[in-house]
Amino acid sequence: MSELFLFLRSSIHVPQKLKQLVYIANILSVSLSILTFVLFLILFKLFGWTPTSPYILLVATFFLLFVLVNKRFYDLGRLLFCLTPVWITMFVSLYGKYVEINQSYIVYFDSRYILLATTILPGIVFTLDERIKISICLISTLLCLIFFDPIHNALGLGYYQRGFTALSYYYINYVTVTAYFVLLFGVITLKTITERAQQVVDRSLQEKGSINNQLVERNLELSGLNFDNEARNEEMQQQEELAAGRDKLEYANQLIQEQTDKLSIYNNQLEELVKEKSKSLYLTNEELVKHNNELQQFSYTVSHNLRGPVARLLGLAQLFNKDSTEDVRAQIVNYIQQSAIDLDSVLKDLNTIIDIRNELYNIREKILIAEEWNKAVAVLKENIRPEFVIHTDFSRAPHAYGIRAMLQSILYNLLSNAIKYQSPDRPLNIQVTTQVGPKEEIIFSIRDNGLGIDLSRQQENVFKLYKRFHSHVMGKGLGLFIVKTQLEIMGGTIVVESQLNKGTLFRFTLPKPVEAERQIFFENEAAQLYFDADINTTVIVWKKKISSNEYRNVFETMLQTLKTYSTPGWIADLREQGTVEEQDQIWFVSTVIPEAVQNGLKRLITIGFKDPIRKDYFNRMMEIANKYNLDLFVFETLEHAREKVKEYLYLKSDKL
């Protein structure tokens, strides 16, 4: 092993300041060659020999050849080391799709991950002074990311040309280019800090060496002086020169100590910066690995469930075309209809999961847990028999912060599962409790005495898609997957404890937002919008005198929020708003208010609405409020309005 690392060291032809970078490039070349070969073995085991297999082996060989090239042509070797993964990846992506037309949509994403990873390589093997080489490498990666889809489309290999239909596909281009610039700026920043710190270290060492040389020269001078003075006044002169020498030596030692202290400080700062950037890159990589694994699992599961109905349809179509009696053909038609129903069911499941994954939920409501549990019980009322025992205790944590529809869905699915998988040997007993955790998170526990799950065999499959553990009950294996997905969107977690024929315990958590009463979801120069979960109200604070476009854009955003969360109240701080044009007032009362009321708006609380400059505006609002039975209140301060809304909600008073 030591001989291998010795061979990887740079040759005497490499300049001193580049030796370390060439050495690193050689180590990475060997490492990437090994990783590429391992990837080839994995792909070969999974899919056998494919048209892209030779090119993967060629890439592994290229990485080994770079070590030999670096021995003499270190600039070319490092440049090829950075560029080869970029263009080979692009070529393999195109070639693989060209020769294999039945590839899944995953091949339109995995190449992008490799291209993104190549952004880091120039920052590792080049110095900032080698700007042209770094620019060539980074621009190559950027061009491949930007023109990934245009090139595929030009060659007839595009995502939509292959029949895939996800509407948000092109959004991946923006995501990858954004990730590219994040990596680019991170690498450049880290490289700049590292090289500057190294320059400081080098200067400090040079200064230290210069001081040492000065000390040597001064010592030689002192020795000469001592020798000359010894002849004239050996004893007295020698003492004086020695005293002077000690003073100078002390001064030099002080200088050395100061430089050493500075060097120590610079090294500590550099270590902290390196740790911070390394942690950031690690977290980013962990997130990418997590999403990639989820995508692979999802792709495999869905394709597996789609394959069955499609295969049956193809087989039945072939049978239908053969000579058959009318009775046989009628039976085949029935089978075709059933296969189409199965296929439609899988597609609906897929749409449900994609809808959940694609929703951007930022706001957390303060939810009364008992209400959502009662809704779940009401929906399943027909399945709940009199002998069932369902005990709930929400006294220790009556409220939770989350997305109301998702929490209701989670409680419904867990209650439904408990009913479905009850034991035939004993009456169903369900215990539901909540409590507050150490980080103010709400912990839900739902325990039943049903059939249970064999976790020694199924631990990894409990929350996977289409995984079922009891075949005698109708179901798809979709509920627990949706539960876990919804909890992850809300930042929560879920664990399961279970024993066969004894029962199951699901324990999940919902965290409390950092600022529950001020969850900002939109802000620009004109206004700030935030959700106050304590009073279940959306707040708009106008920050300056506004234009017509600013006014309408902000209220359109408010409407979107109301459609998503159905918040019954708005608070609008109008004190800095200025005058609203008449046409905008008419637009507001004729368009915004009716749609808002239709989506659940019941209260509109304003601050500063009775200012004389808003007289016409106020009169129009009073008319529209009376028309739609909308409560309209006016206060002088935001704090006063918030207190009165709390009183209105929790004391159930009729007036604010």
Rosetta blueprint (number, residue, H / E / L):
1 M L
2 S H
3 E H
4 L H
5 F H
6 L H
7 F H
8 L H
9 R L
10 S L
11 S L
12 I L
13 H L
14 V L
15 P L
16 Q H
17 K H
18 L H
19 K H
20 Q H
21 L H
22 V H
23 Y H
24 I H
25 A H
26 N H
27 I H
28 L H
29 S H
30 V H
31 S H
32 L H
33 S H
34 I H
35 L H
36 T H
37 F H
38 V H
39 L H
40 F H
41 L H
42 I H
43 L H
44 F H
45 K H
46 L H
47 F H
48 G L
49 W L
50 T L
51 P L
52 T L
53 S H
54 P H
55 Y H
56 I H
57 L H
58 L H
59 V H
60 A H
61 T H
62 F H
63 F H
64 L H
65 L H
66 F H
67 V H
68 L H
69 V H
70 N H
71 K H
72 R H
73 F L
74 Y H
75 D H
76 L H
77 G H
78 R H
79 L H
80 L H
81 F H
82 C H
83 L H
84 T H
85 P H
86 V H
87 W H
88 I H
89 T H
90 M H
91 F H
92 V H
93 S H
94 L H
95 Y H
96 G H
97 K H
98 Y H
99 V H
100 E L
101 I L
102 N L
103 Q L
104 S L
105 Y H
106 I H
107 V H
108 Y H
109 F L
110 D H
111 S H
112 R H
113 Y H
114 I H
115 L H
116 L H
117 A H
118 T L
119 T L
120 I L
121 L H
122 P H
123 G H
124 I H
125 V H
126 F L
127 T L
128 L L
129 D L
130 E L
131 R H
132 I H
133 K H
134 I H
135 S H
136 I H
137 C H
138 L H
139 I H
140 S H
141 T H
142 L H
143 L H
144 C H
145 L H
146 I H
147 F L
148 F H
149 D H
150 P H
151 I H
152 H H
153 N H
154 A H
155 L L
156 G L
157 L L
158 G L
159 Y L
160 Y L
161 Q L
162 R L
163 G L
164 F L
165 T L
166 A L
167 L L
168 S L
169 Y L
170 Y L
171 Y H
172 I H
173 N H
174 Y H
175 V H
176 T H
177 V H
178 T H
179 A H
180 Y H
181 F H
182 V H
183 L H
184 L H
185 F H
186 G H
187 V H
188 I H
189 T H
190 L H
191 K H
192 T H
193 I H
194 T H
195 E H
196 R H
197 A H
198 Q H
199 Q H
200 V H
201 V H
202 D H
203 R H
204 S H
205 L H
206 Q H
207 E H
208 K H
209 G H
210 S H
211 I H
212 N H
213 N H
214 Q H
215 L H
216 V H
217 E H
218 R H
219 N H
220 L H
221 E H
222 L H
223 S H
224 G H
225 L H
226 N H
227 F H
228 D H
229 N H
230 E H
231 A H
232 R H
233 N H
234 E H
235 E H
236 M H
237 Q H
238 Q H
239 Q H
240 E H
241 E H
242 L H
243 A H
244 A H
245 G H
246 R H
247 D H
248 K H
249 L H
250 E H
251 Y H
252 A H
253 N H
254 Q H
255 L H
256 I H
257 Q H
258 E H
259 Q H
260 T H
261 D H
262 K H
263 L H
264 S H
265 I H
266 Y H
267 N H
268 N H
269 Q H
270 L H
271 E H
272 E H
273 L H
274 V H
275 K H
276 E H
277 K H
278 S H
279 K H
280 S H
281 L H
282 Y H
283 L H
284 T H
285 N H
286 E H
287 E H
288 L H
289 V H
290 K H
291 H H
292 N H
293 N H
294 E H
295 L H
296 Q H
297 Q H
298 F H
299 S H
300 Y H
301 T H
302 V H
303 S H
304 H H
305 N H
306 L H
307 R H
308 G H
309 P H
310 V H
311 A H
312 R H
313 L H
314 L H
315 G H
316 L H
317 A H
318 Q H
319 L H
320 F H
321 N H
322 K L
323 D L
324 S L
325 T L
326 E H
327 D H
328 V H
329 R H
330 A H
331 Q H
332 I H
333 V H
334 N H
335 Y H
336 I H
337 Q H
338 Q H
339 S H
340 A H
341 I H
342 D H
343 L H
344 D H
345 S H
346 V H
347 L H
348 K H
349 D H
350 L H
351 N H
352 T H
353 I H
354 I H
355 D H
356 I H
357 R H
358 N H
359 E L
360 L L
361 Y L
362 N L
363 I L
364 R L
365 E E
366 K E
367 I E
368 L E
369 I H
370 A H
371 E H
372 E H
373 W H
374 N H
375 K H
376 A H
377 V H
378 A H
379 V H
380 L L
381 K H
382 E H
383 N H
384 I L
385 R L
386 P L
387 E L
388 F L
389 V E
390 I E
391 H E
392 T E
393 D E
394 F L
395 S L
396 R L
397 A L
398 P L
399 H E
400 A E
401 Y E
402 G E
403 I L
404 R H
405 A H
406 M H
407 L H
408 Q H
409 S H
410 I H
411 L H
412 Y H
413 N H
414 L H
415 L H
416 S H
417 N H
418 A H
419 I H
420 K H
421 Y L
422 Q L
423 S L
424 P L
425 D L
426 R L
427 P L
428 L L
429 N E
430 I E
431 Q E
432 V E
433 T E
434 T E
435 Q E
436 V E
437 G L
438 P L
439 K L
440 E L
441 E L
442 I E
443 I E
444 F E
445 S E
446 I E
447 R E
448 D E
449 N L
450 G L
451 L L
452 G L
453 I L
454 D L
455 L H
456 S H
457 R H
458 Q H
459 Q H
460 E H
461 N H
462 V L
463 F L
464 K L
465 L L
466 Y L
467 K L
468 R L
469 F L
470 H L
471 S L
472 H L
473 V L
474 M L
475 G L
476 K L
477 G L
478 L L
479 G H
480 L H
481 F H
482 I H
483 V H
484 K H
485 T H
486 Q H
487 L H
488 E H
489 I H
490 M L
491 G L
492 G L
493 T E
494 I E
495 V E
496 V E
497 E E
498 S E
499 Q E
500 L L
501 N L
502 K L
503 G E
504 T E
505 L E
506 F E
507 R E
508 F E
509 T E
510 L E
511 P L
512 K L
513 P L
514 V L
515 E L
516 A L
517 E L
518 R L
519 Q E
520 I E
521 F E
522 F E
523 E E
524 N L
525 E L
526 A L
527 A E
528 Q E
529 L E
530 Y E
531 F E
532 D E
533 A L
534 D L
535 I L
536 N L
537 T E
538 T E
539 V E
540 I E
541 V E
542 W E
543 K L
544 K L
545 K L
546 I L
547 S L
548 S H
549 N H
550 E H
551 Y H
552 R H
553 N H
554 V H
555 F H
556 E H
557 T H
558 M H
559 L H
560 Q H
561 T H
562 L H
563 K H
564 T H
565 Y H
566 S L
567 T L
568 P L
569 G E
570 W E
571 I E
572 A E
573 D E
574 L L
575 R L
576 E L
577 Q L
578 G L
579 T L
580 V L
581 E L
582 E H
583 Q H
584 D H
585 Q H
586 I H
587 W H
588 F H
589 V H
590 S H
591 T H
592 V H
593 I H
594 P H
595 E H
596 A H
597 V H
598 Q H
599 N L
600 G L
601 L L
602 K L
603 R E
604 L E
605 I E
606 T E
607 I E
608 G L
609 F L
610 K L
611 D L
612 P H
613 I H
614 R H
615 K H
616 D H
617 Y H
618 F H
619 N H
620 R H
621 M H
622 M H
623 E H
624 I H
625 A H
626 N H
627 K H
628 Y L
629 N L
630 L L
631 D E
632 L E
633 F E
634 V E
635 F E
636 E L
637 T L
638 L H
639 E H
640 H H
641 A H
642 R H
643 E H
644 K H
645 V H
646 K H
647 E H
648 Y H
649 L H
650 Y H
651 L L
652 K L
653 S L
654 D L
655 K L
656 L L
